[in-house]
Amino acid sequence: MMAILLATGFVLLAPASAKAQSALGPYLALGLGYDQMPDRNLVINGNARSSQWKPGWGALAAVGYKWYFGLRTEAEYSGRVSWVKTFNQTAPWAGTSWDNSVMVNALYDFEFHSPITPFIGGGLGLTQLQ
């Protein structure tokens, strides 16, 4: 489950961190977005439970450096929050889900001197779910 959350977070946040400057040197990337937590059906101690979520928001900040030959390295922090709408068909229900993540990424830009720069990359990171 944790690996799925890490992979999902990387896929969702990667496009925002890709807006690096085309010039060599340091850069800063910022992002803000909409977060829609999926409804979940759970089994807790053998008992079926369900949860429905209200929309939330997410934000990220990354600092990086663009090297020669299209290589970029960056450190990224991101956070997301969502609020529970109902739990086990009980409303109103108070609850919040927080996701804080830090990542170290390496990316390679395919520079074709066009307005769009395709890239490929990956990273390692940690996430804290509450």
Buried (B, 14 or more C-beta within 10 A) or exposed (E): EEEEEBEEBBEBBBEBBBEBEEEEEEBEBEBEBEBEBEEEEEEEEEEEEEBBBEEBEBBBBBEBBBEEEBEBBBBBBBBBBBBBBBBEEEEEBEEEBEBBBBBEBBBBBEEEEEEEBEBEBEBEBEBEEE
